[in-house]
Amino acid sequence: MNQPAAKIELWHCADTRSFRVLWVLEELRLPYQLHLLPFPPRARMPEYLEINPLGTIPSMRDGDTFMTESAGIVQYLATRHAPNELVVGVEDRAYGSWLNWLHFGEATLTFPQTLIMRYRKLEPGRAEQVADDYARWFMSRLRQVDRTLQATPWLCAGRFTAADISVGYALLLADFLELSSRFPQAVAEYWLRLQARPAFQAAKGAQKGSLAAELASLQHA
Ligand SMILES: N[C@@H](CCC(=O)N[C@@H](CS)C(=O)NCC(=O)O)C(=O)O
């Protein structure tokens, strides 16, 4: 008798980068097991270091495959379960653009947000100038997103793809960092379109809490 395929396991903290993975799982309607962790797990759940010695989120296990890079996991899940709407195939003219946006979401947009998060939310008052500088950095990198969205509703291939999930997460984090009021109009409208997706809402529901609630409980601990 065939063994049933093991479920994909995801270690997740509300509204952190693992949200990209949760959102993909919901878009593709894949069965998964969610491990919800307090933020930051390194300090609040040291046993998590046995799963991922870096202590970072996400971690994802799929059979023998274990991954810790959110954009890489998005690409892995979308392509492993291809064909589906999230993937742009190698034969497609938009393939390079798809890969570029997929990695732009993390490498170019979320990197400066990490510094804003640290110096505005986790260690306020320690390096306000750094937080301000990287908020400006983030807003200037967002110009490339704005320029694209002025011509098309989604980032590439003329439809919603995994690239929109990667960049969309950076907008979610920007909203948490109180930067969304500064979004250019095309980006603000795109952000509304992303939030209206049933899979985005399902991912929000599955995670139960929010990063704001996690940080509030951290301050009262
Ligand atoms: N490049 C990695 C970064 C992972 C990462 O730094 N995740 C953050 C959450 S958004 C984290 O775990 N922070 C807590 C810590 O470093 O202790 C990715 O895209 O997944």
The ligand as an SDF file (V2000), in Angstrom:
LIG
                    3D

 20 19  0  0  0  0  0  0  0  0999 V2000
   16.6740   35.9620    3.9270 N   0  0  0  0  0  0  0  0  0  0  0  0
   15.8800   35.2070    4.8700 C   0  0  0  0  0  0  0  0  0  0  0  0
   15.7990   36.0420    6.1600 C   0  0  0  0  0  0  0  0  0  0  0  0
   15.1230   35.3080    7.3040 C   0  0  0  0  0  0  0  0  0  0  0  0
   14.9410   36.2160    8.5150 C   0  0  0  0  0  0  0  0  0  0  0  0
   15.8520   36.9820    8.9080 O   0  0  0  0  0  0  0  0  0  0  0  0
   13.7430   36.1700    9.1210 N   0  0  0  0  0  0  0  0  0  0  0  0
   13.4330   37.0460   10.2430 C   0  0  0  0  0  0  0  0  0  0  0  0
   11.9100   37.1910   10.3400 C   0  0  0  0  0  0  0  0  0  0  0  0
   11.2130   38.2160    9.1110 S   0  0  0  0  0  0  0  0  0  0  0  0
   13.8560   36.4230   11.5600 C   0  0  0  0  0  0  0  0  0  0  0  0
   13.7980   35.2180   11.6900 O   0  0  0  0  0  0  0  0  0  0  0  0
   14.2050   37.2660   12.5440 N   0  0  0  0  0  0  0  0  0  0  0  0
   14.4490   36.8330   13.8860 C   0  0  0  0  0  0  0  0  0  0  0  0
   15.9050   36.5870   14.2120 C   0  0  0  0  0  0  0  0  0  0  0  0
   16.7720   36.8330   13.3550 O   0  0  0  0  0  0  0  0  0  0  0  0
   16.1420   36.1640   15.3330 O   0  0  0  0  0  0  0  0  0  0  0  0
   14.5070   34.9310    4.2640 C   0  0  0  0  0  0  0  0  0  0  0  0
   14.1310   35.5630    3.2610 O   0  0  0  0  0  0  0  0  0  0  0  0
   13.8050   34.0390    4.7420 O   0  0  0  0  0  0  0  0  0  0  0  0
  1  2  1  0
  2  3  1  0
  2 18  1  0
  3  4  1  0
  4  5  1  0
  5  6  2  0
  5  7  1  0
  7  8  1  0
  8  9  1  0
  8 11  1  0
  9 10  1  0
 11 12  2  0
 11 13  1  0
 13 14  1  0
 14 15  1  0
 15 16  2  0
 15 17  1  0
 18 19  2  0
 18 20  1  0
M  END
$$$$
